[in-house]
Amino acid sequence: MEETTPLFANDAVVFGILIGIVALVFATAESKNSFFKKFYRVVPTVLLCYFIPAVFNSLGLISGEQSNLYFVSSRYLLPASLVLFTLSIDLKAILKLGPKALTMFLAGTFGIILGGPLALVTVSFFQPELMGGSGPEEIWRGLATIAGSWIGGGANQTAMLEVFGASPTLFAQMIAVDVLVANLWMAFLLYWAGNPDKIDKLFKADTTAIYELRDKIEDFRAGIMKIPTLADTMKIMGIAFGVTAISHFIADILAPYIGENFPHLDQYSLNSSFFWIVVVATTLGLILSFTKARNLEGAGASRFGSVFLYVLVATIGMQMDLGAVLDNPILFLIGILWILFHIIIMLLVAWMIKAPFFYVAVGSQANIGGAASAPIVASAFDSSLAPVGVLLAVLGYAVGTYGAYLCAVLMQWVSVS
């Protein structure tokens, strides 16, 4: 498909537009106007910060594909925000959240593995030609790359492309399905994250541990709150981007070393620089939470982390082209059904074990969105919960290749049977 030039192609201009969108959303959310008060009772601010850039991208005003802003945000601002969120975290309290979070993550993985072949079989009933094709053009080969992305991430997706050899044309179509469907599901999660109580009541879920963690961190923040000085702000920035620099430095050494000397570890994404950036930033942030650095929360460390994260939200939204569904609608139908099977399995498991919706949302996004968006969904419930999303997303990298491979084999089996 021919690439078109957006109305605003300069990233400095695009960045200003995105910041303006985020600022406008928060300004109206704080407004005393009765219309905005009613509006924001229904629509979460984070959803608008995500969806409006998607509309701009779909209209051709900006282009997520041609912009470098997502790369900058995910590589620089994301690790910085993870450090600032984990500064005041109580690691023991996170561990007390219990096994339900892990159970829901694995239920999400299981839902992706089964959802792919089920969606393919369902659509093939009225589109039998989907099972046709030969060699690199077989649909299941392209869908295998989506499985890699939705269970692990970009590295796992690339692994599935190499293993099953989908054609470049088919892979390009699958990228569109991956991005649009995954982002639409994220939009739903962000919406319900603003009001999870209804679902929790339906599941009779025990949310005590989650709220205890939230309240404990809020009490800690209140006890050390102060008016920040310029020195405080500089310390916060120094720690955030200093740790980010260390994370990149270590990732630049470890990722290529492992790729060259231990190629069999590729299946765990241990040759991915992004994997190590996220892991090192989160680990160092947790270590700093045991030092006096955690008192910087009183000067607004997590508030700066939220700023960075909302910029990332806007750049992720900018990747979504709402008009792309018109290019190959049948593939998007497969993707939507696939997500629906994933959702049904997760909700059934959540109902059976009485898991809070927080675990459903974060467990799902840790699979489908990975480390770039799982903390966004977690922080939509409360900023103090962002590290839970990161920890589960890291687990997704580990199981991604195995789960995606099994899903691909099942899709191949239903295609030839």
Disulfide bonds with the S-S distance in Angstrom:
none
